[in-house]
Amino acid sequence: MNVGSQNEIGNVKRGKVAVVTDSVAQVPSEVAKQLDIQVVPSTLLLEGHKYQDGVDLVPEELYRRMREEKVVVHTTSPPVGSFYQTFLNLIDEGLEEVLYIGLSSEMSATYSAAQNGARLVLEEHPSREIILFDSKKATIAQGYIAIEAARMAARGSSLLEVVARAEQVREHTGLVATLETLDYLARGGRIGKIAYMLGAAVKILPIVTFGEDGTVAPVAMGRSDDSTLRRMVAYVADKTKGCRRLHLAIMQADAQQRAVRLRQYAMERLEPAEMIMTHFTPVMVAHAGPGLIGIAYYYE
């Protein structure tokens, strides 16, 4: 029985591998269906109602209401029971090996809930194998890892090979983003009062990424909106220098015009082989606020 990190895989069995992730990974529904990726949704709480992330909440409408009506959105990680049921269903279908590609364990209790769900299943089915892989990422940067792992699994690779592929892809993925306001981070206690006052006073907003430990780390501070977008593209250019093939995702939350400009700058400088434009998951925007915009990348 093995519930642990990718470094604790031990002597795994060879066989068909099921890939599971969470809704923060933003794996497009058609891709998830094609590759048979199971997605466990987070929960959003809005005015006394519960919504499942990526299932029954329209992002555009939520962002409009956050901006115009100042509605407050709270989020919760998927419950242990959701992971338990997802893993159990796969085992009951005859699968012996499951790989969960999780949201950074430093950002949420989601990874811990997955651990507990896996442990419960393996207490009932000790001959099965469930591996938890910390992506140390979020959004489509996490999703790229799940997608590539699922493609590897679809080719009949072993769990050991699929985990190795996930490790490889993790080193080639990333995200850089910026906010429209610091208000939401300040409200949630994620920045100090003095830092918030200084930033709000001079309209300085951070450009952030994910550090190697899976925590959000600053890249630079921006003032001019246009120069901030160009600095984001420059950051990705530096990280992907010399790559053979580049995949990009432009993500936005009620920032469509800025997203169009960011796409233009990215196309001009980065010349990606693939680019998609999509919305940030409401789970991220609940903490960062509408106006959030970013680029996720995966390079080969």
Phi and psi in degrees as GROMACS dihedral restraints (atoms count N, CA, C in turn):
[ dihedral_restraints ]
;  ai    aj    ak    al  type     phi  dphi    fc
    3     4     5     6     1  -142.9    20    10
    4     5     6     7     1   107.5    20    10
    6     7     8     9     1  -120.7    20    10
    7     8     9    10     1   109.1    20    10
    9    10    11    12     1  -172.8    20    10
   10    11    12    13     1  -160.2    20    10
   12    13    14    15     1   -85.2    20    10
   13    14    15    16     1   175.1    20    10
   15    16    17    18     1   -65.5    20    10
   16    17    18    19     1   -13.9    20    10
   18    19    20    21     1   -88.0    20    10
   19    20    21    22     1     1.5    20    10
   21    22    23    24     1  -119.0    20    10
   22    23    24    25     1    33.2    20    10
   24    25    26    27     1   -73.8    20    10
   25    26    27    28     1   -26.0    20    10
   27    28    29    30     1    60.8    20    10
   28    29    30    31     1  -149.1    20    10
   30    31    32    33     1   -94.9    20    10
   31    32    33    34     1    86.8    20    10
   33    34    35    36     1   -82.0    20    10
   34    35    36    37     1   157.0    20    10
   36    37    38    39     1   -78.4    20    10
   37    38    39    40     1   156.4    20    10
   39    40    41    42     1   -92.1    20    10
   40    41    42    43     1   135.4    20    10
   42    43    44    45     1   165.9    20    10
   43    44    45    46     1  -172.0    20    10
   45    46    47    48     1   -68.9    20    10
   46    47    48    49     1   137.9    20    10
   48    49    50    51     1  -116.2    20    10
   49    50    51    52     1   130.9    20    10
   51    52    53    54     1   -98.2    20    10
   52    53    54    55     1   138.9    20    10
   54    55    56    57     1  -110.8    20    10
   55    56    57    58     1   131.1    20    10
   57    58    59    60     1  -124.5    20    10
   58    59    60    61     1   144.3    20    10
   60    61    62    63     1  -143.5    20    10
   61    62    63    64     1  -174.1    20    10
   63    64    65    66     1  -115.4    20    10
   64    65    66    67     1   169.5    20    10
   66    67    68    69     1   -67.5    20    10
   67    68    69    70     1   -21.5    20    10
   69    70    71    72     1   -64.2    20    10
   70    71    72    73     1   -22.4    20    10
   72    73    74    75     1   -67.9    20    10
   73    74    75    76     1   -16.2    20    10
   75    76    77    78     1    53.5    20    10
   76    77    78    79     1    38.0    20    10
   78    79    80    81     1   -67.6    20    10
   79    80    81    82     1   121.9    20    10
   81    82    83    84     1   -53.0    20    10
   82    83    84    85     1   138.9    20    10
   84    85    86    87     1   -57.5    20    10
   85    86    87    88     1   -37.7    20    10
   87    88    89    90     1   -68.8    20    10
   88    89    90    91     1   -33.6    20    10
   90    91    92    93     1   -70.9    20    10
   91    92    93    94     1   -42.6    20    10
   93    94    95    96     1   -59.8    20    10
   94    95    96    97     1   -40.7    20    10
   96    97    98    99     1   -67.9    20    10
   97    98    99   100     1   -43.8    20    10
   99   100   101   102     1   -63.0    20    10
  100   101   102   103     1   -41.5    20    10
  102   103   104   105     1   -96.4    20    10
  103   104   105   106     1     3.0    20    10
  105   106   107   108     1    58.9    20    10
  106   107   108   109     1    43.5    20    10
  108   109   110   111     1   -87.8    20    10
  109   110   111   112     1   125.1    20    10
  111   112   113   114     1   -85.9    20    10
  112   113   114   115     1   128.5    20    10
  114   115   116   117     1  -115.0    20    10
  115   116   117   118     1   122.4    20    10
  117   118   119   120     1   -97.7    20    10
  118   119   120   121     1   117.9    20    10
  120   121   122   123     1   -82.4    20    10
  121   122   123   124     1   145.5    20    10
  123   124   125   126     1   -78.6    20    10
  124   125   126   127     1   171.5    20    10
  126   127   128   129     1  -116.3    20    10
  127   128   129   130     1   137.8    20    10
  129   130   131   132     1  -114.4    20    10
  130   131   132   133     1   138.5    20    10
  132   133   134   135     1  -111.9    20    10
  133   134   135   136     1   120.1    20    10
  135   136   137   138     1  -138.2    20    10
  136   137   138   139     1   114.3    20    10
  138   139   140   141     1    50.5    20    10
  139   140   141   142     1    47.7    20    10
  141   142   143   144     1    81.1    20    10
  142   143   144   145     1    -0.1    20    10
  144   145   146   147     1  -111.1    20    10
  145   146   147   148     1   147.9    20    10
  147   148   149   150     1  -103.0    20    10
  148   149   150   151     1   137.7    20    10
  150   151   152   153     1  -130.3    20    10
  151   152   153   154     1   147.8    20    10
  153   154   155   156     1   -94.7    20    10
  154   155   156   157     1   126.6    20    10
  156   157   158   159     1   -59.6    20    10
  157   158   159   160     1   127.5    20    10
  159   160   161   162     1    78.1    20    10
  160   161   162   163     1     4.2    20    10
  162   163   164   165     1  -117.9    20    10
  163   164   165   166     1   -58.4    20    10
  165   166   167   168     1  -130.7    20    10
  166   167   168   169     1    31.2    20    10
  168   169   170   171     1  -137.4    20    10
  169   170   171   172     1   123.1    20    10
  171   172   173   174     1   -82.4    20    10
  172   173   174   175     1   116.3    20    10
  174   175   176   177     1   -56.1    20    10
  175   176   177   178     1   -45.2    20    10
  177   178   179   180     1   -58.8    20    10
  178   179   180   181     1   -41.3    20    10
  180   181   182   183     1   -67.9    20    10
  181   182   183   184     1   -39.8    20    10
  183   184   185   186     1   -63.0    20    10
  184   185   186   187     1   -45.7    20    10
  186   187   188   189     1   -65.2    20    10
  187   188   189   190     1   -37.5    20    10
  189   190   191   192     1   -62.0    20    10
  190   191   192   193     1   -43.6    20    10
  192   193   194   195     1   -69.0    20    10
  193   194   195   196     1   -35.3    20    10
  195   196   197   198     1   -63.6    20    10
  196   197   198   199     1   -37.9    20    10
  198   199   200   201     1   -78.3    20    10
  199   200   201   202     1   -46.7    20    10
  201   202   203   204     1   -88.4    20    10
  202   203   204   205     1   -38.4    20    10
  204   205   206   207     1  -102.9    20    10
  205   206   207   208     1    -5.1    20    10
  207   208   209   210     1    58.4    20    10
  208   209   210   211     1    33.4    20    10
  210   211   212   213     1   -66.4    20    10
  211   212   213   214     1   147.0    20    10
  213   214   215   216     1  -103.2    20    10
  214   215   216   217     1   128.5    20    10
  216   217   218   219     1  -113.2    20    10
  217   218   219   220     1   131.5    20    10
  219   220   221   222     1  -112.4    20    10
  220   221   222   223     1   152.2    20    10
  222   223   224   225     1  -126.2    20    10
  223   224   225   226     1   152.1    20    10
  225   226   227   228     1  -134.9    20    10
  226   227   228   229     1   148.7    20    10
  228   229   230   231     1   -67.9    20    10
  229   230   231   232     1   158.1    20    10
  231   232   233   234     1   -57.2    20    10
  232   233   234   235     1   138.9    20    10
  234   235   236   237     1   -68.7    20    10
  235   236   237   238     1   158.1    20    10
  237   238   239   240     1   -53.7    20    10
  238   239   240   241     1   -38.7    20    10
  240   241   242   243     1   -60.9    20    10
  241   242   243   244     1   -32.5    20    10
  243   244   245   246     1   -66.9    20    10
  244   245   246   247     1   -42.4    20    10
  246   247   248   249     1   -68.3    20    10
  247   248   249   250     1   -41.9    20    10
  249   250   251   252     1   -56.2    20    10
  250   251   252   253     1   -49.4    20    10
  252   253   254   255     1   -66.4    20    10
  253   254   255   256     1   -39.7    20    10
  255   256   257   258     1   -62.8    20    10
  256   257   258   259     1   -49.2    20    10
  258   259   260   261     1   -63.6    20    10
  259   260   261   262     1   -42.4    20    10
  261   262   263   264     1   -64.0    20    10
  262   263   264   265     1   -41.2    20    10
  264   265   266   267     1   -59.8    20    10
  265   266   267   268     1   -40.8    20    10
  267   268   269   270     1   -65.8    20    10
  268   269   270   271     1   -41.9    20    10
  270   271   272   273     1   -63.2    20    10
  271   272   273   274     1   -43.0    20    10
  273   274   275   276     1   -64.9    20    10
  274   275   276   277     1   -24.8    20    10
  276   277   278   279     1   -79.2    20    10
  277   278   279   280     1    -2.5    20    10
  279   280   281   282     1   103.2    20    10
  280   281   282   283     1    -0.6    20    10
  282   283   284   285     1   -75.4    20    10
  283   284   285   286     1   139.3    20    10
  285   286   287   288     1  -102.9    20    10
  286   287   288   289     1   -18.1    20    10
  288   289   290   291     1  -132.9    20    10
  289   290   291   292     1   132.1    20    10
  291   292   293   294     1  -131.3    20    10
  292   293   294   295     1   136.4    20    10
  294   295   296   297     1  -120.8    20    10
  295   296   297   298     1   122.7    20    10
  297   298   299   300     1  -103.0    20    10
  298   299   300   301     1   122.3    20    10
  300   301   302   303     1   -98.5    20    10
  301   302   303   304     1   106.6    20    10
  303   304   305   306     1  -103.6    20    10
  304   305   306   307     1   154.2    20    10
  306   307   308   309     1   -54.9    20    10
  307   308   309   310     1   145.1    20    10
  309   310   311   312     1   -43.9    20    10
  310   311   312   313     1   125.4    20    10
  312   313   314   315     1   -66.1    20    10
  313   314   315   316     1   -15.8    20    10
  315   316   317   318     1   -83.0    20    10
  316   317   318   319     1   -10.4    20    10
  318   319   320   321     1  -104.9    20    10
  319   320   321   322     1   -19.6    20    10
  321   322   323   324     1  -158.6    20    10
  322   323   324   325     1   163.8    20    10
  324   325   326   327     1   -85.3    20    10
  325   326   327   328     1     4.1    20    10
  327   328   329   330     1   -58.7    20    10
  328   329   330   331     1   -44.5    20    10
  330   331   332   333     1   -62.1    20    10
  331   332   333   334     1   -41.1    20    10
  333   334   335   336     1   -64.5    20    10
  334   335   336   337     1   -39.2    20    10
  336   337   338   339     1   -63.4    20    10
  337   338   339   340     1   -39.0    20    10
  339   340   341   342     1   -64.5    20    10
  340   341   342   343     1   -40.5    20    10
  342   343   344   345     1   -58.2    20    10
  343   344   345   346     1   -46.3    20    10
  345   346   347   348     1   -68.1    20    10
  346   347   348   349     1   -38.2    20    10
  348   349   350   351     1   -64.6    20    10
  349   350   351   352     1   -41.3    20    10
  351   352   353   354     1   -64.8    20    10
  352   353   354   355     1   -40.7    20    10
  354   355   356   357     1   -61.4    20    10
  355   356   357   358     1   -41.1    20    10
  357   358   359   360     1   -64.1    20    10
  358   359   360   361     1   -42.0    20    10
  360   361   362   363     1   -64.8    20    10
  361   362   363   364     1   -42.6    20    10
  363   364   365   366     1   -73.5    20    10
  364   365   366   367     1   -20.6    20    10
  366   367   368   369     1   -66.6    20    10
  367   368   369   370     1   -31.4    20    10
  369   370   371   372     1   -87.9    20    10
  370   371   372   373     1   -27.4    20    10
  372   373   374   375     1  -132.4    20    10
  373   374   375   376     1    71.0    20    10
  375   376   377   378     1   -65.4    20    10
  376   377   378   379     1   -14.3    20    10
  378   379   380   381     1   -86.0    20    10
  379   380   381   382     1    -7.4    20    10
  381   382   383   384     1   -88.8    20    10
  382   383   384   385     1   170.8    20    10
  384   385   386   387     1  -130.1    20    10
  385   386   387   388     1   125.7    20    10
  387   388   389   390     1  -128.7    20    10
  388   389   390   391     1   120.3    20    10
  390   391   392   393     1  -110.0    20    10
  391   392   393   394     1   135.2    20    10
  393   394   395   396     1  -105.3    20    10
  394   395   396   397     1   128.1    20    10
  396   397   398   399     1  -119.2    20    10
  397   398   399   400     1   118.1    20    10
  399   400   401   402     1   -82.2    20    10
  400   401   402   403     1   111.7    20    10
  402   403   404   405     1   -69.2    20    10
  403   404   405   406     1   -22.5    20    10
  405   406   407   408     1    57.8    20    10
  406   407   408   409     1    22.1    20    10
  408   409   410   411     1  -136.9    20    10
  409   410   411   412     1  -176.4    20    10
  411   412   413   414     1  -151.8    20    10
  412   413   414   415     1   177.7    20    10
  414   415   416   417     1    53.7    20    10
  415   416   417   418     1  -150.7    20    10
  417   418   419   420     1   -69.2    20    10
  418   419   420   421     1   -18.2    20    10
  420   421   422   423     1   -60.1    20    10
  421   422   423   424     1   -40.6    20    10
  423   424   425   426     1   -69.3    20    10
  424   425   426   427     1   -40.6    20    10
  426   427   428   429     1   -61.6    20    10
  427   428   429   430     1   -36.8    20    10
  429   430   431   432     1   -57.9    20    10
  430   431   432   433     1   -39.2    20    10
  432   433   434   435     1   -65.2    20    10
  433   434   435   436     1   -45.0    20    10
  435   436   437   438     1   -62.8    20    10
  436   437   438   439     1   -40.8    20    10
  438   439   440   441     1   -64.7    20    10
  439   440   441   442     1   -46.9    20    10
  441   442   443   444     1   -67.8    20    10
  442   443   444   445     1   -35.5    20    10
  444   445   446   447     1   -64.1    20    10
  445   446   447   448     1   -41.6    20    10
  447   448   449   450     1   -66.8    20    10
  448   449   450   451     1   -36.1    20    10
  450   451   452   453     1   -64.4    20    10
  451   452   453   454     1   -39.6    20    10
  453   454   455   456     1   -64.6    20    10
  454   455   456   457     1   -42.6    20    10
  456   457   458   459     1   -64.4    20    10
  457   458   459   460     1   -37.4    20    10
  459   460   461   462     1   -64.7    20    10
  460   461   462   463     1   -22.0    20    10
  462   463   464   465     1   -84.7    20    10
  463   464   465   466     1     4.5    20    10
  465   466   467   468     1    87.1    20    10
  466   467   468   469     1    15.5    20    10
  468   469   470   471     1   -69.5    20    10
  469   470   471   472     1   158.7    20    10
  471   472   473   474     1   -76.9    20    10
  472   473   474   475     1   165.9    20    10
  474   475   476   477     1   -59.7    20    10
  475   476   477   478     1   -40.3    20    10
  477   478   479   480     1   -59.2    20    10
  478   479   480   481     1   -42.9    20    10
  480   481   482   483     1   -70.3    20    10
  481   482   483   484     1   -37.4    20    10
  483   484   485   486     1   -67.2    20    10
  484   485   486   487     1   -40.8    20    10
  486   487   488   489     1   -63.6    20    10
  487   488   489   490     1   -42.3    20    10
  489   490   491   492     1   -61.2    20    10
  490   491   492   493     1   -38.6    20    10
  492   493   494   495     1   -65.8    20    10
  493   494   495   496     1   -41.3    20    10
  495   496   497   498     1   -61.3    20    10
  496   497   498   499     1   -40.7    20    10
  498   499   500   501     1   -62.0    20    10
  499   500   501   502     1   -42.6    20    10
  501   502   503   504     1   -64.1    20    10
  502   503   504   505     1   -46.5    20    10
  504   505   506   507     1   -66.6    20    10
  505   506   507   508     1   -36.9    20    10
  507   508   509   510     1   -56.7    20    10
  508   509   510   511     1   -35.4    20    10
  510   511   512   513     1   -73.0    20    10
  511   512   513   514     1   -13.5    20    10
  513   514   515   516     1  -113.8    20    10
  514   515   516   517     1    17.5    20    10
  516   517   518   519     1  -122.6    20    10
  517   518   519   520     1   159.0    20    10
  519   520   521   522     1  -173.1    20    10
  520   521   522   523     1   176.7    20    10
  522   523   524   525     1  -147.6    20    10
  523   524   525   526     1   139.7    20    10
  525   526   527   528     1  -133.0    20    10
  526   527   528   529     1   136.9    20    10
  528   529   530   531     1  -148.0    20    10
  529   530   531   532     1   163.3    20    10
  531   532   533   534     1  -142.8    20    10
  532   533   534   535     1   161.6    20    10
  534   535   536   537     1  -110.2    20    10
  535   536   537   538     1   165.2    20    10
  537   538   539   540     1   -92.0    20    10
  538   539   540   541     1   -28.2    20    10
  540   541   542   543     1  -150.5    20    10
  541   542   543   544     1   154.5    20    10
  543   544   545   546     1   -93.4    20    10
  544   545   546   547     1    -0.7    20    10
  546   547   548   549     1   -56.7    20    10
  547   548   549   550     1   -43.8    20    10
  549   550   551   552     1   -71.3    20    10
  550   551   552   553     1   -39.3    20    10
  552   553   554   555     1   -64.6    20    10
  553   554   555   556     1   -39.5    20    10
  555   556   557   558     1   -65.5    20    10
  556   557   558   559     1   -41.8    20    10
  558   559   560   561     1   -61.0    20    10
  559   560   561   562     1   -36.4    20    10
  561   562   563   564     1   -87.0    20    10
  562   563   564   565     1     3.4    20    10
  564   565   566   567     1    74.6    20    10
  565   566   567   568     1    20.7    20    10
  567   568   569   570     1   -91.3    20    10
  568   569   570   571     1    -5.8    20    10
  570   571   572   573     1  -137.1    20    10
  571   572   573   574     1   155.1    20    10
  573   574   575   576     1   -70.5    20    10
  574   575   576   577     1   156.6    20    10
  576   577   578   579     1   -61.1    20    10
  577   578   579   580     1   -42.8    20    10
  579   580   581   582     1   -65.8    20    10
  580   581   582   583     1   -43.0    20    10
  582   583   584   585     1   -61.8    20    10
  583   584   585   586     1   -38.6    20    10
  585   586   587   588     1   -66.6    20    10
  586   587   588   589     1   -44.7    20    10
  588   589   590   591     1   -62.7    20    10
  589   590   591   592     1   -42.0    20    10
  591   592   593   594     1   -66.0    20    10
  592   593   594   595     1   -44.7    20    10
  594   595   596   597     1   -64.8    20    10
  595   596   597   598     1   -42.8    20    10
  597   598   599   600     1   -67.6    20    10
  598   599   600   601     1   -35.2    20    10
  600   601   602   603     1   -66.8    20    10
  601   602   603   604     1   -39.8    20    10
  603   604   605   606     1  -109.4    20    10
  604   605   606   607     1     9.8    20    10
  606   607   608   609     1    58.3    20    10
  607   608   609   610     1    41.1    20    10
  609   610   611   612     1   -98.4    20    10
  610   611   612   613     1   126.7    20    10
  612   613   614   615     1  -122.8    20    10
  613   614   615   616     1   143.4    20    10
  615   616   617   618     1   -79.2    20    10
  616   617   618   619     1   147.4    20    10
  618   619   620   621     1  -102.7    20    10
  619   620   621   622     1   123.3    20    10
  621   622   623   624     1  -124.1    20    10
  622   623   624   625     1   161.3    20    10
  624   625   626   627     1  -144.5    20    10
  625   626   627   628     1  -172.2    20    10
  627   628   629   630     1  -103.7    20    10
  628   629   630   631     1   127.4    20    10
  630   631   632   633     1   -75.0    20    10
  631   632   633   634     1   174.7    20    10
  633   634   635   636     1   -62.9    20    10
  634   635   636   637     1   -24.2    20    10
  636   637   638   639     1   -87.3    20    10
  637   638   639   640     1     1.3    20    10
  639   640   641   642     1    88.0    20    10
  640   641   642   643     1     8.8    20    10
  642   643   644   645     1  -100.5    20    10
  643   644   645   646     1   158.7    20    10
  645   646   647   648     1   -73.8    20    10
  646   647   648   649     1   129.8    20    10
  648   649   650   651     1  -129.9    20    10
  649   650   651   652     1   141.2    20    10
  651   652   653   654     1   -73.2    20    10
  652   653   654   655     1   144.0    20    10
  654   655   656   657     1  -104.5    20    10
  655   656   657   658     1   -45.8    20    10
  657   658   659   660     1  -164.0    20    10
  658   659   660   661     1   174.0    20    10
  660   661   662   663     1  -116.5    20    10
  661   662   663   664     1   135.2    20    10
  663   664   665   666     1  -118.3    20    10
  664   665   666   667     1   151.4    20    10
  666   667   668   669     1  -117.5    20    10
  667   668   669   670     1   -63.5    20    10
  669   670   671   672     1   -70.5    20    10
  670   671   672   673     1   131.8    20    10
  672   673   674   675     1   -60.9    20    10
  673   674   675   676     1   -43.5    20    10
  675   676   677   678     1   -65.6    20    10
  676   677   678   679     1   -43.3    20    10
  678   679   680   681     1   -68.1    20    10
  679   680   681   682     1   -31.2    20    10
  681   682   683   684     1   -64.4    20    10
  682   683   684   685     1   -44.2    20    10
  684   685   686   687     1   -62.6    20    10
  685   686   687   688     1   -41.5    20    10
  687   688   689   690     1   -67.2    20    10
  688   689   690   691     1   -35.3    20    10
  690   691   692   693     1   -68.3    20    10
  691   692   693   694     1   -32.9    20    10
  693   694   695   696     1   -63.7    20    10
  694   695   696   697     1   -43.5    20    10
  696   697   698   699     1   -65.1    20    10
  697   698   699   700     1   -40.2    20    10
  699   700   701   702     1   -62.8    20    10
  700   701   702   703     1   -37.2    20    10
  702   703   704   705     1   -62.0    20    10
  703   704   705   706     1   -46.5    20    10
  705   706   707   708     1   -64.8    20    10
  706   707   708   709     1   -39.4    20    10
  708   709   710   711     1   -59.1    20    10
  709   710   711   712     1   -41.8    20    10
  711   712   713   714     1   -66.9    20    10
  712   713   714   715     1   -41.3    20    10
  714   715   716   717     1   -71.4    20    10
  715   716   717   718     1   -25.9    20    10
  717   718   719   720     1  -111.5    20    10
  718   719   720   721     1    15.3    20    10
  720   721   722   723     1   -54.5    20    10
  721   722   723   724     1   130.0    20    10
  723   724   725   726     1    81.2    20    10
  724   725   726   727     1     6.2    20    10
  726   727   728   729     1   -71.7    20    10
  727   728   729   730     1   158.1    20    10
  729   730   731   732     1   -84.9    20    10
  730   731   732   733     1   -35.4    20    10
  732   733   734   735     1  -149.3    20    10
  733   734   735   736     1   134.2    20    10
  735   736   737   738     1  -124.4    20    10
  736   737   738   739     1   131.2    20    10
  738   739   740   741     1  -112.3    20    10
  739   740   741   742     1   130.7    20    10
  741   742   743   744     1  -127.6    20    10
  742   743   744   745     1   150.3    20    10
  744   745   746   747     1  -133.6    20    10
  745   746   747   748     1   122.1    20    10
  747   748   749   750     1   -93.1    20    10
  748   749   750   751     1   121.3    20    10
  750   751   752   753     1  -117.3    20    10
  751   752   753   754     1   141.4    20    10
  753   754   755   756     1  -148.9    20    10
  754   755   756   757     1   158.2    20    10
  756   757   758   759     1  -130.8    20    10
  757   758   759   760     1    96.7    20    10
  759   760   761   762     1    57.6    20    10
  760   761   762   763     1    44.4    20    10
  762   763   764   765     1  -141.1    20    10
  763   764   765   766     1    49.5    20    10
  765   766   767   768     1   -61.8    20    10
  766   767   768   769     1   -44.4    20    10
  768   769   770   771     1   -64.5    20    10
  769   770   771   772     1   -41.3    20    10
  771   772   773   774     1   -65.8    20    10
  772   773   774   775     1   -36.5    20    10
  774   775   776   777     1   -64.0    20    10
  775   776   777   778     1   -37.7    20    10
  777   778   779   780     1   -64.3    20    10
  778   779   780   781     1   -42.5    20    10
  780   781   782   783     1   -66.8    20    10
  781   782   783   784     1   -41.2    20    10
  783   784   785   786     1   -62.4    20    10
  784   785   786   787     1   -40.2    20    10
  786   787   788   789     1   -61.1    20    10
  787   788   789   790     1   -43.7    20    10
  789   790   791   792     1   -60.5    20    10
  790   791   792   793     1   -47.4    20    10
  792   793   794   795     1   -63.5    20    10
  793   794   795   796     1   -38.9    20    10
  795   796   797   798     1   -67.5    20    10
  796   797   798   799     1   -41.0    20    10
  798   799   800   801     1   -64.4    20    10
  799   800   801   802     1   -40.7    20    10
  801   802   803   804     1   -66.7    20    10
  802   803   804   805     1   -42.1    20    10
  804   805   806   807     1   -95.2    20    10
  805   806   807   808     1   -34.4    20    10
  807   808   809   810     1  -100.0    20    10
  808   809   810   811     1   -23.5    20    10
  810   811   812   813     1    46.9    20    10
  811   812   813   814     1    60.7    20    10
  813   814   815   816     1   -69.9    20    10
  814   815   816   817     1   152.1    20    10
  816   817   818   819     1   -76.1    20    10
  817   818   819   820     1   -26.0    20    10
  819   820   821   822     1  -146.2    20    10
  820   821   822   823     1   136.9    20    10
  822   823   824   825     1  -144.3    20    10
  823   824   825   826     1   134.2    20    10
  825   826   827   828     1  -123.2    20    10
  826   827   828   829     1   155.0    20    10
  828   829   830   831     1  -120.4    20    10
  829   830   831   832     1   131.6    20    10
  831   832   833   834     1  -153.1    20    10
  832   833   834   835     1   178.2    20    10
  834   835   836   837     1   -93.4    20    10
  835   836   837   838     1   148.6    20    10
  837   838   839   840     1   -64.5    20    10
  838   839   840   841     1   147.4    20    10
  840   841   842   843     1   -63.9    20    10
  841   842   843   844     1   139.8    20    10
  843   844   845   846     1   -54.5    20    10
  844   845   846   847     1   -27.1    20    10
  846   847   848   849     1   -60.1    20    10
  847   848   849   850     1   -41.2    20    10
  849   850   851   852     1   -71.4    20    10
  850   851   852   853     1   -42.3    20    10
  852   853   854   855     1   -71.0    20    10
  853   854   855   856     1   -27.4    20    10
  855   856   857   858     1   -58.0    20    10
  856   857   858   859     1   -30.3    20    10
  858   859   860   861     1   -97.2    20    10
  859   860   861   862     1   -26.4    20    10
  861   862   863   864     1  -106.3    20    10
  862   863   864   865     1   -20.2    20    10
  864   865   866   867     1    91.3    20    10
  865   866   867   868     1   158.7    20    10
  867   868   869   870     1   -62.8    20    10
  868   869   870   871     1   155.1    20    10
  870   871   872   873     1    97.4    20    10
  871   872   873   874     1    -8.0    20    10
  873   874   875   876     1   -63.4    20    10
  874   875   876   877     1   136.8    20    10
  876   877   878   879     1  -145.8    20    10
  877   878   879   880     1   144.0    20    10
  879   880   881   882     1  -162.4    20    10
  880   881   882   883     1   171.5    20    10
  882   883   884   885     1  -125.1    20    10
  883   884   885   886     1   126.1    20    10
  885   886   887   888     1  -104.4    20    10
  886   887   888   889     1   145.5    20    10
  888   889   890   891     1  -139.6    20    10
  889   890   891   892     1   153.0    20    10
  891   892   893   894     1  -142.2    20    10
  892   893   894   895     1   126.3    20    10
  894   895   896   897     1  -123.5    20    10
  895   896   897   898     1   149.7    20    10
